[in-house]
Amino acid sequence: MRIFGISLYVIIALFFAVHAVRNQQNMYWLLILFLFPGLGSLVYFFVVYLPALRQSRGAMTATRAISQFVDPNRAVREARMDFDRAPTVAHRMRLGAALLDAGNAAEALEHYKAAASGPFSSDPALLQGLARAQFATGDVAATQDTLEKLFAVNPVARQQSEPALLYARALAATGAPGTRAAFETALASASDAAPRCLYADWLTAQPGDADRQRARDLYAEIVHDGKHWPRHAREHNSEWLQRAQAALSR
């Protein structure tokens, strides 16, 4: 019975050791876990594992999924109630963002347009939300115009990952000549694998052999990096990783 208890401590310590290595924790945790498997595992659980579990994208996604299943319209309903109670620009923008996340881009666009017609028409957050809604409804020309206005009033936004990638996608959809440079800017400010994958998709459609080779290199980078991502990064980039793997297999 005692041997069974010791073996259980070792198994738990091994589990946390694997977690520490995969998530690139400091190596002193391995020393603690193997020298003191019972106490070390308990400390690791509360200091590292539990906080990471709570903050992981998978946990947040699961929480959102449960909330969406139990009350799928809660975010929109609460935002709409706040807007009805006090129709401020901030509440209108919050409602627009909730509608976008819920897949109702058309109504979201109405709210962003209404907000943009007032004195806050040059607000960077408003312009970015408006561009998202325009792109989601298929108006890529308007998306481009809105983002160029955003870059004029807030030049830093051109180097930020979300507006930079959205601008590149808008240019790509219209076949604009600045698409390549826009994607390169998006790559420089990338926070995930989306810019690389979408740029590779665009390059694949170009006629030159050099562009197609560059596309394969970008896909290969995603697949290679995916082998070293911690779990939350793999979950966040799963769509782009699968697309890259599929592209390389063709």
N, C-alpha and C positions, 0 to 999 in steps of 0.2 A: 504493500500500500504506500509505504514511504517512497519507494522507487517510482511509483506511478506519479506521486506528487511532484517529485523532482523533475521527472520527464515533462510534466505539464508546464512547469516553470520554464524549462529550456525551450519547449515548443513555442510558448508565448514570446519569449525573448527573441527567438529566431524570426518570428513574424514581424516584430518591431524592428529588428535589425535590417530585414529586407526593406521595410518601409523607409528606414533611415537612409539606406543606400539609394533607393529609387528616387527619393525626394531631396537628395543631396544635403542631408543634415551633416553637422560636424561629426567627424569620426570619433570624437571622444564618447559619443553615445554608444558606439559599439563596445567600447571598453567597459562602460557602466553596465550595459545589458548583459555582457558575458561574465563579468566578475560578480555581479549581484543580480541574477536573472529575475528573482521575484520582486525585490524592491526597485531594481532598475526599470523593469517593465511597468511597474505602477507609476513611477515618476515620469517615464516617457509618455505614458498614456495621457496623463493630465497636463504635462508641459508642452508636448508636441502633437501627439496624435489627435486628441479631442479638439483642440483649437483649429487644427488643419482641417479636420472633418467638418466642423461647423462652417468654416470659411471657404471650403472647396466649392468650385463651380458645380460639381455634381450634386452636393448637398443643397446648394441654392436653387439649382434647377429642379431638384426633387421637391423642394418646398414650394416653388412656384407652380410646379405641375399639380401638386396636391391642392393648392389654393385655387388654381384654375379649374380643377375638377369639381371641388366643393362649391366654389362661387366664381364662375368664369368671368363675370362682369363686374367684379368688385372694384378693380382699379378705375374702370371707366365710370362706374356708378358714383364712387366717392369723388372723383374729379368733376363729374357733372354736377353733383350736389354743391360742391364748393363754388363752382362757377355760377350756378343759379343763385346762390346766396350772395356772392360778391363777384360780379362779372369783370374782374380785373384782367389785365393783360397776362399777368403771371398765372392766374387760374385758367385762362383760355389756353395758354401754352401747355400747361400741365394736362388739360383735357385733350389737346391735340396729340401730345406724346402718348397718352394712354390709349387713344383711339388707334394710333399708328401701331403700337405694340399688339393691339387686339385684332389687327388686320383690317380696320376700317379706315383706309387711307383717304377715301373720298371726303368723308366728314372731317377728318383731321385737316385736310387741305383747306376746307372752308374756314376752319377756326384760325389756322395760321395766316391765311389771306386777310381775314378780318383784323387780326392783331397787327399785321404788317401795314395796314392802311392808316394806322394812327401815328402818334408821335414817337413810338418805339420801333419804327420801321427799319432802323439801322442797328438794332440790338443784335449782337453776334449769335446769341443762343436762339433768338427768334428766326434769324436768317437760316441757321443750320437746320432747325426743325422744319421750316418751310421747304428747304431744298430736299430734305428726306421725304416729305409728303409728296412733293412734285415728282420725284423719281419713282416713288412707289405707285403713283397713278400713271406713270408712263410718259410724263411730260419732260423729256430729257433736255429739250432746248431751254425751258424755263428753269430747270435745275442748274444748268450751266450759268445762266444769267444771274440767278440768285447767289450761287457760290462765288462768282466773280465780284458781286457787290460785297459779299462777306469778306473776301480777301482784300478788298479796297479799304473797308473800314477797320479790319482786323488782320493785318498782314501775317501775324503769327499763325492764323488758322490754316494758311496754305501749307504749313509744315506739320500740322496735326493729323493724326492717322485717319480719323473718320472723314472729315471734310476732304482731305487730299484724295482718298480712295474714291469717294463719291464723285468728285470732280473728274477723275480719270475714267470712271465708268460712264459718266454722262458724255464725255468726249468720245469714248469708244463707241457708244451707241449711235452717235451722229456721224462717225467717221471723220472727226475733226483732225486737222494736221498736228495738233499739240498733244495727241493722245500718248505717244511714247514718252515724252518729257513728263507728262502728268503721272504716268505710272511709275516712272523712276523716282519722282518726288514722293509718291505714296510708299514706295519700297523703302526709301530712306527714313520714313517716319513710322514704319510698320510696327504694330504691337502684337500682331499674330500672323498667321500664314495666308490670310485672305488676299492681300495685295500680290504676293508671289503667284498664287494660283490663278487669280483673275488676269494678271498680266500675262502669264503663260498661256492662258486660254486665248487672249487677244493675239499674242505672237504666233500661235499655232495657225491662226487664220490668215497670216500675212504670207505673201508669195515667196519671200526670200528664204534660202536654205539656212542662212545665218540666224534668222529670226526663229525658225523652227528648232534649231539646235539650242538656242538660248532658252526656248520654252522647255525643252527636255531637261536642260540644266536646272531650271527653276523647279520643275516637278521633282527632279532627283534630290535637290536640296531639301524640299519639304519631307520627302520620304526618309532621307538620312537623318534629318533633325528630329523627325517623329520618333525615332528609336531611342532618343535620349530625353524626350520630354517627360516631366512628371505627369502623374495621372490627370491632374486638373487641366494641364495644357493639352494633353491628348483629347480630353473630352471637349474642350473649347474648339479645337481645330479639327475635330473628327471629319467634318464635311470636306474640308480642303485636303486632308490627308487621303481620304478615299478617292477624291477626284484626281489627285496627283497619281496615286497608284493605278487607277483605271487608265489614265492617259499614258503612263509609261508601258502598260501592258498592251496597248494597241500598236 
